[in-house]
Amino acid sequence: MSDAAREDASGPAMTAALRVARFRLIWTASVLSNLGLIIQGVGAAWAMTEETGDATLVAMVQSATMLPMLLFTLPAGAMADMYPRRIVALFALTVSLAGVSTLFGLSLAQATTPPALLALSFVAGCGMAFFWPAWQSSASDDVPAELLPAAVGLNSLSYNAARVVGPAVGGLIVAMGGTVIAFGISVLLYLPMVGAQLRPAPRREIPRLPPERIGRALISGIRYVLHSPAILSIVIRAFILGALGGSAHTLMPLISRDLLASGANVFGILLGTFGAGAVLGVFMAPTLRNRYGADGSASRCIVALGISLAVVGTSRSVPLTAVALLVAGSVWMCVTQACNVSLQMLVPRWVAGRAVACFQASLSGGIALAGVGWGMVAGHFGVGHAFLASGILVALSIVVGRVWPLPEIESTYVVPGESLPNPQVLLPISGRSGPILVEIEYRVPPAEARAFYRMIQDVQLCLKRNGAYGTSIARDLGDPEVWMERYHFPTWHDYLRQRDRMTAAERTLQDALLAFHAGDRPVRARRFLERPFGSVRWDEDSADHRTPETLPIG
């Protein structure tokens, strides 16, 4: 990783984005709203502890809050890329605020029940599942391009800091004022973000193509992740971290009650030490990443997290447990922040919401799974054994880094490429006409065939993540110098979108492939409409040619 990239991602200029008034307002409000959700979760978890002694139900409070991340974050990411992100964020905040307000009212009336706690925690989680992708991917709308790395880092800090500092604040509030006060404060913390989103947003560039339908937009986002090895590694590592290491989040109330035989006061202290570790991790992460690289620092932090969880499971001393949670909070923050910053620096803006959604769904889905899984383990074998098993599995999970290593940050990857010239269209078609078949013929000297073949596979991987399917490479049996590349797009609009989505790095790769062509004439590219039934008139009295419905877009 270059020094410039490192400075962009984690250097002292990270706070430069806070000089932009709109970003500063939204970022500050986002810290409060994220904090509100976490405080609500802490209050609900302790309320469940008071209502029932069932460890599974206590752990399921965290699962109910995080499960919407797994269920709805991908549609939320698609909506954030398709529609104005401010409108999506307002809708999401309204849903979450309604759930938390209802929970506050029931708690005030002393009418909370385990089913109500789970259901309303789920509603609050649904709202935030739609809010987070719209908020995190809006950085490019709020700051100039040169401040985008700083904005991405700050958003990562806000999201992860609220996730791990929030339990500390929530625990102290519960210890000092009870769950009613915790729910009331949670409601108030949502209001600044609602006000910030009501302010006029900067004018967006009007896209020249209509938005994708929600189903196709979801497929586009998932396809991009699946065909981007670096992004896929981040998503998989996030899920593994959440599933194996999420015991620290889901079983925290039971540490105080079962392992340390204490009450809400010790619960608040433990959450406070975990949050203090998270703050420490914010400052540790850039140093570790610069010294060991993204994957090296993550591996070291994962081992430290595993050891810390094992210590929590075997300790019966409050000071020792607090120290272990301090370490756990710091290394958890280091890993999650490294993943989030790397991901947002690696994806182009057209798919940023969906990529962020995939990351959040993986991490939160892992934590939701941890809530159920480690809760059941704790219920059958004890809380201590659950933490011990969690710590061992987390430490052993570093072996997955050999298969899915975390990528280094390359900030030039997401520079948009120049738009390609529009193809000539004479056949009458519409934007939904398709499938579209593209054939490109190359003439490559046999001595360069191996290098050409390897590079064209990289080019086709780029095409796949930008919307192509059915890619193939063929070589002429009668003329070994002739190669034929083929790929498909579902519709004409999908093909045009692909021409707008290519980044500068992808365009450079395609230009390098074209340089292999050694023919006297330029590379020949042809575009076909497969199954062109609508382009041919069945009645001889009808003209076969008419003005095209979709003209080349200038």
N, C-alpha and C positions, 0 to 999 in steps of 0.2 A: 504494500500500500504506500502510495506516495505521501510525502510530508504534507503536501497541500491538502490532500484528501483527509488526512488525519486532523489537520487543523480545522478544516471545515466541519468535521463531524464532532469534534470534542474539544477544540481549543478554547482559548479565552474569549473568542468572538461569539460564543454561543448566546450571550445575553444581548447581542446587537439587535436581534429581532424584536426585543421588547421596546425599542425606540419607536416602532411603528404603533401608532395609537390604537388602531382597531385590533391588531394582533394582541397588544398588551391587555386590552379590555377583555377580549374573549379568553385569553390564556388564564388571566386571574380568575375569571368567572368559572372556567373549566375546573380549576383546582378545587373551588368550593363545591361545585356540583358533584364531582367525583368523590369528594370527601363526604358529601351528604349521603350518597349511596352506600359507602362503606360503613358510615356510622349507623345507618338504618340496618345494615346486615349484622353489625355487632349487637345492636339493641335487640334485634329479632332472635339472634342466637342465645343471648342471655335470657330473654323472655321464655324461650323454649326450654332452657335449662331449668327455669323456675316452674314451668308448667308440667314438665315430665322429666324423668330420669333416664329416658331412653337415649342411648348414645347415637343410635342411627338417626332419630328425629332431629337431634341437635346438629349433627353433621349435615343433614339434608337442608337446613336453612341456607347454608352456603351454596349447596347444589341448586336450590330453587332460584337463587339470585343469579348464578352463573349459567344455568342451563339455557336461558334465552340466548346467551352468546353463541352457543352451539347451534341453536335452532334458527335464529333470525338474523345473525350477524351477516351472513352472506347476502340475503335479500337486502339488508340495510346498506351494505357496501355497494350493491348494484344501484340502489336508489340514489345513493350519494354521488355516483358517477353519471346518473341519467338526469337528475332534476337539481334545481338550486339547493345547495347544501344547507343554506339558512332555513329554508322551509322544512326540509327533512329534520333538521335539528329541533326546530320549534315543535313539530308534531311529536317527536320522540320525548322531549322534555315534558310535554303535557301529559303523556301517558304515565311516565315515571312519577311525576308530581301527584297525579291522582292516586296512584297506589300507595305512596308514602303518606299522603294526607289521610287516606282512609285508615291506614294502620295507626296513625297518631290518634284519630278519633276513637277507634276501638280501645286503644290502650288507655286513653283518658277516661273512658267509661268503664274500664276494667272488664272488657268483654272479649279480650283476645283468647283465641283457642289455637291449638297446634295446626289444624287445617287452615285457619285464617292467616296465621303467620306465614305458612308456606305459600299460600295462594297470593297474598299481597306482596311478598318478597319476589315472587315470580313476575307479577305485574311491573314492579319497579325495575326488575332486571330487563324486562322486555323493552321498556322505554330507553334504557341506557344502551341496550344492544343496537338500537337504531340510531342513537345519538353519537356514539363513539366513532364509527367510521366517517360520518359526515363531518365531525369536528376535526379529527386527525388529518383527514385528506384535504381539508380546506386551507391548509397552510399556504399552498401555492396561490390561493385566491387573495390572501391577506398581506403577503409580503413580496417584495421584489425577488427576482430569481436568484440574485447573489446572496440573499439572506435565507433562502430556503433550507440549506443545511442546518443553520442555527435554529430556525423555527421547528424543524423536524426533531432536533435534539431536545428543545424545550417541551414540545408536546409529549415526547417520550418520557421526559422527566415528570411532567404533570400527571400523566396517566399512571405510571408505575409508582410514583411517590404516593399518590392518593391511595393506590391499592395496598401499600404496605404501611404507610404512616397513618392512614385512616383508622385501622384497627386500634392503634395506640390511643388516638384521640377519642375514639368511640368507647374504648375500655375505661378511660378516665371519666368520661361523662356518665357512663353507666354506674361506675363506682361511686361518684359524687352525687348524682341526681336521679338515678334510676332510668328505666327504659322509656318512660313517658317523656322525660326531658330529651333523651337521645332522639326519639322520633320527631319531636317538635323542632329541634335544631336542624335535623335532616331536612325538614320541609323548608325552613328558612334558607338553607344553603343552596337550594335549587333556584331561588328567585333571581339572583344576579345574572345567571346565564340566560334565563328567559328574557330579561331586560336587554342583555347584550345582543341577543339574536333578533330582537325587534328593531334594532337600529338598521338604517339602510345599508345594504351590502354594496361593494364595488361592482360596477357594471361588468358583466361577463361577456366575453367574445361569443357572439351567436354562432353556434356550429352550423356548418353548411349542410350537414346530413341530419335527418331526424334521429332521435334517440332509439337505441335498441329496445326491443320488448323485454320485459323483466325476465322471462324465461331464458331468452337468448343471452341477455346480459349476464345472468348467473353462469351460464355455460362458458361464456367468454372469459370471465374471471377465473373460474376453476381451471379452464384449459390453459390460461396463461401461467398459473402456478405450477401445474403438472408438467409443462414444457419448459420451465425455467429451473434448472437444477439448483441454482443458488437460492432461489426463493423457496423451493420445495424443501431444501435442507432446513431452512429457518422454521418453516411451519411444522415439520416433523419433530424437530428438537423442542419446540415450544410445547407441543402436545405431551411429549415424554416427560418434560420437566414438570408440567402441571399435574399429570397423572401420578407420578411417583413422588414428587416433592410437595404436592398440595396438602399433605397432612398438616403442615404447619398452619395453614389457613383454616382448614375445616375442623380440626380437633382442638383448637386453642382453648376453648372454654373448659374442656375436659382435663387439660393439663393442671389447671388450678384446682379443680374439684377432686379429681381421682388420684393424680400423681403426687400433688403437694398438699392435699387435704385442706385447701384454703377456699376463700370466697371471692367476691367481686373485687376486693382491693388488690389481691395478688394477681387476679386476672388482668386488671388494668395495668399493673406494673409490668407483667410479661408482654402485653401488647405494646407498652411504651418502649421496652427494650428492643422489641422487634422493629418498631418504627424508627428508633434511633439508629439501628443498624442500617435501615434503608437509606436514611439521610447520609450516613457514612459511605454507603455504596455508591451514591450519586457522585461523590468526589473520587472514589476509588476507581470507578469504571474507566474513565479516560486514560488514567495512568496504566492500568493493567492492559488495556487494549493496545496502547502504544508500545508497551514493553514486550508483550507476548503474542500480539495479534488477536483477532477476534476469537478464533477457535481455541488457541492456547489459553487465553484468559478464561474463556467459558469452561474449559475442562477443569482448570484448577479450582474455579469457584464451585463447580458441581461436586467435586470431591469434598470440598470444605462444607458444602451444604449437607451432604450425606453424613459426614462425621458429626455435624452439629445436631441433626435430627436424632441420630443414635444416642448422643449424650442426653438429649431431652428425654428420650424413652427410658434411660437407665437412672437418671438423676432423681433424687428425692429432696434436693436442696434448692431453695428458692434462688440464692445467688448463682449457683452453678447453672441452673436452668436459664436464668436471665442472661448470663454470658453466652450460653449456647445459642439462644434466640437472637442475641445481638449479632453474632457471626452469621447466623442463618439469614437474617434480614438484609445484611450488607451484601452477601454473595448472591442472594435471590435477585436483588436490584441490579447487580452487575450483569447477570446473565440476561434478564428480561430487557434491560435497557439496550444492551449490545444487539440483541436480536431485533428489537423494534427500530432502532436507528439504522441498522444495516439494511433492513427490508425497505424502509421508505426512501433510502438513498439509492436503492437498486431498481425501483420500479418507475416506469413512465407515468405521467400524471393521468393519462386516460383510464388507467386501471388502478390508480392509487387507492381509491375507496374499497375496491374489491380485494386487493392484496392485503390491506390493513385488516379487512374483515376476516380473511382467511387466517391471518396470524392470531387475531383475537379469539376467533372461534376455536382454534386449536388449543391455545393456552387456557381459555376459560372452560372449554370442553374437558380438557384434562383435569382441571381443578374440580369441575362438577363430578367427573368420574371418581376423583379422589374422595370427594365428600361421601359418596355412597360406598365405595370400596373400602376405604380406611375406616369409615364408620362401622361397617359390618365386622371388619377385623377387630376393631376395638370392642365391639359388643360381645364377640365370641371369645377373644383371647386376652382382652385387656388393652388399655390405652398405651401402656409402656411397650408391649410387644408390637403394637401397630406402628409406633414411632421407630422402634428398632428395625423392623422390617423395611419401613419406608427409607430410612437412612442407608441401609445396606444396598437396596435397589437403586437409589439415587447415585451412590458412589460407583456402582457397577455400570451405570448407564453411560459413562464416558466412552465405552467401547463403540457406541453408535456414532461417535464423532469420526471414526474412521470410514464409515459409510456415508454419513451426511455431515461433513464438516461445515462450520459456519463460514460464509464468504467474507473476504475483506472488502472494505468499502471502496468503491471506485465511483467518484461523483460524476465523472464524465459519461457514465453509462446512460443516464436518462436525458441527455441533451437531445431535444427533438431534431429529427432529420428534416431536410427540405422536402417539400411536397413534390411528388413525381408529376411529370406532365400527364394531363388527362388523356386517356385513350380515345381513339376515334370510334364512335358508335354510329352505325348506319342501320342496324336492325332495330325495329320497333320493340323496345323493352321498357319495363318499369323498374322501380327500385327493388321490388320483391321478386323480379324474374330470376330464375336460377334452376338448378345449380350452374355455376360458372366454372368452366374448365379453362385453365391457362397452360399453354405449352410453350416452352422456351428451348430453342435448339442452339447448341454450342458446337464448335469445332475445336478440339483440344489435341495437341500433339501427344502421341503415345507416351513419350518420356515424362510428361507432366500429368498423366492420367491418375496416378495414385494421390498426388497432392490435390488435384481437382476434385476427386471423389470425396476426400475427407472434408474439404471446405464446403462442398455442396450439401453435405449432411448437416453442417452447422447452419447454413443458410435455410435449409428446410425446417430445422428446429425453430428458427426465428419466425418463419412463415406459420408454423403450427401455433405458436403462442399468440400470434396476431390474427388468427382466425381461419387459417387454411386447414384442409383435411384431405385425405386420400392422396398424400404426396407420394411420388415415385420417381425413380431415376432409371433410364434405359440407355443402352448402348447399341448402336447399329451393328448388326452382324456382318453386313457387307462393306461397311466403312467404319473401322474402329475409331476414327477421329470424331465421329458424330455422336453426340450425347443429347438425350432428350429429357428435360425436366418437366414434370406434370404436377399440378395440384389443383384443388377445387375450393370454391367458396359457396356457401349455401345460397346467397343471393347477390345481385349486382351491388346493392348497398354495402354488403359485407366486404366485397372486393374493394370498393372505394374506401371504406374505413381502414382496411389494411394498408393502403397506400399513404394514409395520413398518420398511421400509428408508429411507423418505423422510427427508431431512434438514430442518432448520428452514428453510434457504434454499429448498429445493424446495417445502416446504409454503407458504411465503410467496408463491412464484410461482403456485402453484395457487390460493391465496386471491385473488390479484390477478386471475386469469382469471375466477373466479366472480363478481367484482365487476362484470364487463361484463354479466352477466345482468340484463335489465330486465323480465322477465315478472312477471305478478301472482303466480304460484306459484313455489316454489323450483325450482332446476335439477333436472331429472328424470334419474336414473341407473338403468339396468336392467342386470341381469347374466343371461347366458344360458349354458346348457350346449349346446355344439355337438355334433352327432351323438349325441343323447341316447338311444341304443338301450337301454342298460341301465336307464334310468329308466322304461321302458314294459314291461308284462307282455304276453307274446305269447298266453298262455292266458287265456281269459275267466274261468276258475275261480280265477285268482290275483288277489289284490288289487293294485291299481295303486299304492296309497299305503301306506307303512310308515314306521316311525321312521327319520329320517335317520341315516346312519352318521357324518356329520360335522356337528356342531352348531356354531353360532356360538361362538367361543372368547372367554371372558370374561377 
